[in-house]
């Protein structure tokens, strides 16, 4: 059967080819998403490790110098309050 100058067979062949191309793009997208997810997880883990180390360091300094820590916290709070009020 011929419609608009193309055969039904030719149309089906083109549709199959298009399905394969789209399938390949979807598979490539899934692989890329998996790779990006892996990199994001690695980045998150690095940030958590660094944050934990920083918290432990600051916690140790606060335990060693509690009065200085209170003074620093007060000073930072005061500066933030002054900046927010403007």
DSSP file (Angstrom, degrees, kcal/mol; ACC not computed):
  #  RESIDUE AA STRUCTURE BP1 BP2  ACC     N-H-->O    O-->H-N    N-H-->O    O-->H-N    TCO  KAPPA ALPHA  PHI   PSI    X-CA   Y-CA   Z-CA
    1    1 A X              0   0    0      0, 0.0     7,-1.1     0, 0.0     2,-0.5   0.000 360.0 360.0 360.0 131.3    0.0    0.0    0.0
    2    2 A X  E     +A    7   0A   0      5,-0.2     2,-0.4     6,-0.1     5,-0.2  -0.913 360.0 178.7-113.1 129.0    1.5    3.4   -1.0
    3    3 A X  E >  S-A    6   0A   0      3,-2.3     3,-2.2    -2,-0.5     0, 0.0  -0.993  70.8 -18.0-130.9 126.3    0.6    6.6    0.8
    4    4 A X  T 3  S-     0   0    0     -2,-0.4    -1,-0.1     1,-0.3     3,-0.1   0.805 125.1 -54.4  51.2  35.9    2.1   10.0   -0.1
    5    5 A X  T 3  S+     0   0    0      1,-0.2     2,-0.4     0, 0.0    -1,-0.3   0.467 118.6  96.3  83.7   1.8    5.0    8.4   -2.1
    6    6 A X  E <   -A    3   0A   0     -3,-2.2    -3,-2.3     4,-0.0    -1,-0.2  -0.942  68.1-126.7-123.4 148.5    6.3    6.1    0.7
    7    7 A X  E  >  -A    2   0A   0     -2,-0.4     4,-1.9    -5,-0.2    -5,-0.2  -0.501  21.5-118.3 -88.2 161.1    5.5    2.5    1.3
    8    8 A X  H  > S+     0   0    0     -7,-1.1     4,-2.5     1,-0.2     5,-0.2   0.859 116.3  55.6 -64.2 -35.7    4.2    1.1    4.6
    9    9 A X  H  > S+     0   0    0      2,-0.2     4,-2.3     1,-0.2    -1,-0.2   0.915 106.7  49.2 -62.6 -43.7    7.4   -1.1    4.8
   10   10 A X  H  > S+     0   0    0      2,-0.2     4,-2.2     1,-0.2    -1,-0.2   0.890 111.3  50.0 -63.6 -39.9    9.6    2.0    4.5
   11   11 A X  H  X S+     0   0    0     -4,-1.9     4,-2.5     2,-0.2    -2,-0.2   0.919 110.8  48.6 -64.5 -44.4    7.6    3.8    7.2
   12   12 A X  H  X S+     0   0    0     -4,-2.5     4,-2.5     2,-0.2    -2,-0.2   0.883 110.6  51.7 -64.3 -37.6    7.9    0.8    9.5
   13   13 A X  H  X S+     0   0    0     -4,-2.3     4,-2.4     2,-0.2    -1,-0.2   0.918 110.9  47.4 -64.1 -43.1   11.7    0.6    8.9
   14   14 A X  H  X S+     0   0    0     -4,-2.2     4,-2.6     2,-0.2    -2,-0.2   0.904 111.5  50.7 -65.2 -40.7   12.1    4.2    9.7
   15   15 A X  H  X S+     0   0    0     -4,-2.5     4,-2.5     2,-0.2    -2,-0.2   0.909 110.9  48.7 -63.4 -42.2   10.0    3.8   12.9
   16   16 A X  H  X S+     0   0    0     -4,-2.5     4,-2.2     2,-0.2    -2,-0.2   0.912 112.1  48.8 -63.4 -42.0   12.1    0.9   14.0
   17   17 A X  H  X S+     0   0    0     -4,-2.4     4,-2.2     2,-0.2    -2,-0.2   0.905 111.7  49.2 -63.6 -41.7   15.3    2.8   13.3
   18   18 A X  H  X S+     0   0    0     -4,-2.6     4,-2.7     2,-0.2     5,-0.2   0.892 109.4  52.3 -64.8 -40.2   13.9    5.8   15.2
   19   19 A X  H  X S+     0   0    0     -4,-2.5     4,-2.6     1,-0.2    -2,-0.2   0.908 110.2  48.5 -62.2 -42.2   13.0    3.5   18.1
   20   20 A X  H  X S+     0   0    0     -4,-2.2     4,-2.3     2,-0.2    -2,-0.2   0.900 112.1  49.0 -64.7 -40.8   16.5    2.1   18.2
   21   21 A X  H  X S+     0   0    0     -4,-2.2     4,-2.2     2,-0.2    -2,-0.2   0.930 113.3  45.8 -64.7 -45.3   18.0    5.6   18.1
   22   22 A X  H  X S+     0   0    0     -4,-2.7     4,-2.6     1,-0.2    -2,-0.2   0.905 111.7  52.9 -65.1 -40.9   15.8    6.8   20.9
   23   23 A X  H  X S+     0   0    0     -4,-2.6     4,-2.4    -5,-0.2    -1,-0.2   0.900 109.0  49.8 -60.1 -41.1   16.5    3.7   22.9
   24   24 A X  H  X S+     0   0    0     -4,-2.3     4,-2.4     2,-0.2    -1,-0.2   0.893 110.6  49.5 -64.5 -40.3   20.2    4.3   22.5
   25   25 A X  H  X S+     0   0    0     -4,-2.2     4,-2.4     2,-0.2    -2,-0.2   0.904 110.8  50.0 -64.9 -40.9   19.8    7.9   23.7
   26   26 A X  H  X S+     0   0    0     -4,-2.6     4,-2.4     2,-0.2    -2,-0.2   0.922 111.5  48.4 -63.3 -44.4   17.8    6.8   26.7
   27   27 A X  H  X S+     0   0    0     -4,-2.4     4,-2.2     2,-0.2    -2,-0.2   0.912 111.9  49.0 -62.7 -42.2   20.5    4.2   27.6
   28   28 A X  H  X S+     0   0    0     -4,-2.4     4,-2.4     1,-0.2    -1,-0.2   0.893 110.8  51.3 -64.1 -39.4   23.3    6.8   27.2
   29   29 A X  H  X S+     0   0    0     -4,-2.4     4,-2.6     2,-0.2    -2,-0.2   0.895 108.9  50.6 -63.9 -40.3   21.3    9.2   29.4
   30   30 A X  H  X S+     0   0    0     -4,-2.4     4,-2.3     2,-0.2    -2,-0.2   0.913 111.0  48.6 -63.8 -42.6   20.9    6.5   32.1
   31   31 A X  H  X S+     0   0    0     -4,-2.2     4,-2.2     2,-0.2    -2,-0.2   0.915 112.7  47.9 -63.5 -42.8   24.6    5.8   32.1
   32   32 A X  H  X S+     0   0    0     -4,-2.4     4,-2.6     2,-0.2    -2,-0.2   0.906 111.5  50.4 -65.4 -41.6   25.4    9.5   32.3
   33   33 A X  H  X S+     0   0    0     -4,-2.6     4,-2.4     1,-0.2    -1,-0.2   0.900 110.0  50.4 -63.7 -40.4   23.0   10.0   35.2
   34   34 A X  H  X S+     0   0    0     -4,-2.3     4,-2.2     2,-0.2    -1,-0.2   0.901 111.1  48.9 -64.1 -40.5   24.5    7.0   37.0
   35   35 A X  H  X S+     0   0    0     -4,-2.2     4,-2.1     2,-0.2    -2,-0.2   0.916 112.5  47.4 -65.3 -42.8   28.0    8.5   36.6
   36   36 A X  H  X S+     0   0    0     -4,-2.6     4,-2.5     2,-0.2    -2,-0.2   0.878 110.1  53.2 -65.8 -37.1   26.8   11.9   37.8
   37   37 A X  H  X S+     0   0    0     -4,-2.4     4,-2.4     2,-0.2    -1,-0.2   0.919 108.5  50.3 -63.4 -42.8   25.1   10.3   40.8
   38   38 A X  H  X S+     0   0    0     -4,-2.2     4,-2.2     1,-0.2    -2,-0.2   0.909 111.5  47.6 -61.2 -43.0   28.3    8.5   41.7
   39   39 A X  H  X S+     0   0    0     -4,-2.1     4,-2.4     2,-0.2    -1,-0.2   0.887 111.0  51.6 -66.2 -38.4   30.3   11.8   41.5
   40   40 A X  H  X S+     0   0    0     -4,-2.5     4,-2.5     2,-0.2    -2,-0.2   0.904 109.7  49.2 -64.5 -41.0   27.6   13.6   43.6
   41   41 A X  H  X S+     0   0    0     -4,-2.4     4,-2.4     2,-0.2    -2,-0.2   0.910 111.0  49.9 -65.1 -41.7   27.8   10.9   46.3
   42   42 A X  H  X S+     0   0    0     -4,-2.2     4,-2.1     2,-0.2    -2,-0.2   0.914 111.9  48.5 -62.2 -42.6   31.6   11.1   46.3
   43   43 A X  H  X S+     0   0    0     -4,-2.4     4,-2.3     2,-0.2    -2,-0.2   0.910 111.0  50.1 -63.2 -43.0   31.4   14.9   46.7
   44   44 A X  H  X S+     0   0    0     -4,-2.5     4,-2.6     1,-0.2    -2,-0.2   0.917 110.0  50.5 -61.6 -43.9   28.9   14.6   49.5
   45   45 A X  H  X S+     0   0    0     -4,-2.4     4,-2.5     1,-0.2    -1,-0.2   0.896 109.8  50.5 -62.1 -40.3   31.1   12.1   51.3
   46   46 A X  H  X S+     0   0    0     -4,-2.1     4,-2.5     2,-0.2    -1,-0.2   0.907 111.3  48.2 -64.6 -41.4   34.1   14.4   51.0
   47   47 A X  H  X S+     0   0    0     -4,-2.3     4,-2.9     2,-0.2    -2,-0.2   0.910 111.5  50.0 -65.3 -41.8   32.1   17.4   52.4
   48   48 A X  H  X S+     0   0    0     -4,-2.6     4,-2.6     2,-0.2     5,-0.2   0.920 111.5  48.4 -63.5 -43.6   30.8   15.3   55.3
   49   49 A X  H  X S+     0   0    0     -4,-2.5     4,-2.1     2,-0.2    -2,-0.2   0.935 114.8  45.2 -61.4 -45.8   34.3   14.1   56.1
   50   50 A X  H  X S+     0   0    0     -4,-2.5     4,-2.4     2,-0.2    -2,-0.2   0.899 113.9  49.4 -64.7 -41.0   35.7   17.7   56.0
   51   51 A X  H  X S+     0   0    0     -4,-2.9     4,-2.6     2,-0.2    -2,-0.2   0.901 110.2  50.2 -65.1 -41.3   32.8   19.0   58.0
   52   52 A X  H  X S+     0   0    0     -4,-2.6     4,-2.3     2,-0.2    -1,-0.2   0.909 111.3  49.1 -63.2 -41.8   33.1   16.4   60.6
   53   53 A X  H  X S+     0   0    0     -4,-2.1     4,-2.2    -5,-0.2    -2,-0.2   0.919 112.3  48.2 -63.9 -43.0   36.9   17.1   60.9
   54   54 A X  H  X S+     0   0    0     -4,-2.4     4,-2.8     2,-0.2     5,-0.2   0.908 111.2  50.1 -64.6 -42.1   36.1   20.9   61.2
   55   55 A X  H  X S+     0   0    0     -4,-2.6     4,-2.8     1,-0.2    -1,-0.2   0.912 111.2  49.0 -63.0 -42.5   33.5   20.3   63.9
   56   56 A X  H  X S+     0   0    0     -4,-2.3     4,-2.0     2,-0.2    -1,-0.2   0.901 112.3  48.5 -63.3 -40.5   35.8   18.1   65.9
   57   57 A X  H  X S+     0   0    0     -4,-2.2     4,-2.1     2,-0.2    -2,-0.2   0.938 114.4  44.5 -64.7 -47.6   38.6   20.7   65.6
   58   58 A X  H  X S+     0   0    0     -4,-2.8     4,-2.5     1,-0.2    -2,-0.2   0.902 111.5  54.0 -65.0 -40.7   36.3   23.6   66.7
   59   59 A X  H  X S+     0   0    0     -4,-2.8     4,-2.0    -5,-0.2    -1,-0.2   0.895 108.6  49.4 -60.2 -39.9   34.8   21.5   69.5
   60   60 A X  H  X S+     0   0    0     -4,-2.0     4,-1.9     2,-0.2    -1,-0.2   0.902 110.8  49.4 -64.9 -41.7   38.3   20.8   70.8
   61   61 A X  H  X S+     0   0    0     -4,-2.1     4,-2.4     2,-0.2    -2,-0.2   0.887 109.7  51.6 -65.4 -38.4   39.2   24.5   70.7
   62   62 A X  H  < S+     0   0    0     -4,-2.5    -1,-0.2     1,-0.2    -2,-0.2   0.900 110.1  49.2 -65.1 -40.2   36.0   25.4   72.5
   63   63 A X  H  < S+     0   0    0     -4,-2.0     3,-0.4    -5,-0.2    -1,-0.2   0.866 114.2  45.8 -67.0 -34.9   36.8   22.9   75.2
   64   64 A X  H  < S+     0   0    0     -4,-1.9     2,-0.2     1,-0.2    -2,-0.2   0.855 129.1  22.9 -74.3 -35.7   40.3   24.3   75.6
   65   65 A X     X  +     0   0    0     -4,-2.4     4,-2.0    -5,-0.2    -1,-0.2  -0.594  68.0 159.8-132.9  70.6   39.2   28.0   75.6
   66   66 A X  H  > S+     0   0    0     -3,-0.4     4,-2.0    -2,-0.2     5,-0.1   0.862  76.3  50.3 -66.2 -37.2   35.6   28.3   76.7
   67   67 A X  H  > S+     0   0    0      2,-0.2     4,-2.2     1,-0.2    -1,-0.2   0.917 112.0  47.4 -69.1 -42.1   35.7   31.9   77.8
   68   68 A X  H  > S+     0   0    0      1,-0.2     4,-2.7     2,-0.2    -1,-0.2   0.888 110.1  54.0 -64.4 -38.2   37.3   33.0   74.5
   69   69 A X  H  X S+     0   0    0     -4,-2.0     4,-2.5     2,-0.2    -2,-0.2   0.900 108.5  48.6 -63.6 -40.5   34.7   31.0   72.6
   70   70 A X  H  X S+     0   0    0     -4,-2.0     4,-2.5     2,-0.2    -1,-0.2   0.917 112.4  49.2 -64.7 -42.5   31.9   32.8   74.4
   71   71 A X  H  X S+     0   0    0     -4,-2.2     4,-2.5     2,-0.2    -2,-0.2   0.908 112.1  47.6 -63.0 -42.7   33.5   36.1   73.6
   72   72 A X  H  X S+     0   0    0     -4,-2.7     4,-2.6     2,-0.2     5,-0.2   0.924 112.0  49.8 -64.9 -44.0   33.9   35.3   70.0
   73   73 A X  H  X S+     0   0    0     -4,-2.5     4,-2.4     1,-0.2    -2,-0.2   0.906 111.8  48.9 -61.5 -41.8   30.4   34.0   69.7
   74   74 A X  H  X S+     0   0    0     -4,-2.5     4,-2.5     2,-0.2    -2,-0.2   0.927 111.6  49.4 -62.3 -45.2   29.1   37.2   71.3
   75   75 A X  H  X S+     0   0    0     -4,-2.5     4,-2.4     2,-0.2    -2,-0.2   0.905 112.0  47.3 -62.6 -42.8   31.2   39.4   69.0
   76   76 A X  H  X S+     0   0    0     -4,-2.6     4,-2.5     2,-0.2     5,-0.2   0.921 112.4  50.1 -65.4 -42.9   30.0   37.6   65.9
   77   77 A X  H  X S+     0   0    0     -4,-2.4     4,-2.4    -5,-0.2    -2,-0.2   0.904 110.5  50.2 -60.8 -41.4   26.4   37.8   67.1
   78   78 A X  H  X S+     0   0    0     -4,-2.5     4,-2.3     2,-0.2    -2,-0.2   0.928 111.4  47.7 -63.5 -45.6   26.8   41.5   67.7
   79   79 A X  H  X S+     0   0    0     -4,-2.4     4,-2.2     2,-0.2    -2,-0.2   0.910 112.4  48.9 -62.7 -42.6   28.2   42.1   64.2
   80   80 A X  H  X S+     0   0    0     -4,-2.5     4,-2.4     1,-0.2    -1,-0.2   0.918 110.5  51.3 -63.6 -42.3   25.5   40.1   62.5
   81   81 A X  H  X S+     0   0    0     -4,-2.4     4,-1.9     1,-0.2    -1,-0.2   0.903 110.2  49.4 -61.4 -41.2   22.8   42.0   64.5
   82   82 A X  H  X S+     0   0    0     -4,-2.3     4,-0.8     1,-0.2    -1,-0.2   0.884 112.5  47.4 -65.8 -37.8   24.3   45.3   63.4
   83   83 A X  H  < S+     0   0    0     -4,-2.2     3,-0.4     1,-0.2    -2,-0.2   0.881 112.2  49.3 -71.5 -37.1   24.5   44.3   59.8
   84   84 A X  H  < S+     0   0    0     -4,-2.4    -2,-0.2     1,-0.2    -1,-0.2   0.854 105.1  57.9 -71.3 -34.6   20.9   43.0   59.8
   85   85 A X  H  <        0   0    0     -4,-1.9    -1,-0.2     1,-0.3    -2,-0.2   0.751 360.0 360.0 -68.9 -23.7   19.4   46.1   61.4
   86   86 A X     <        0   0    0     -4,-0.8    -1,-0.3    -3,-0.4    -2,-0.1   0.495 360.0 360.0 -72.7 360.0   20.7   48.4   58.6
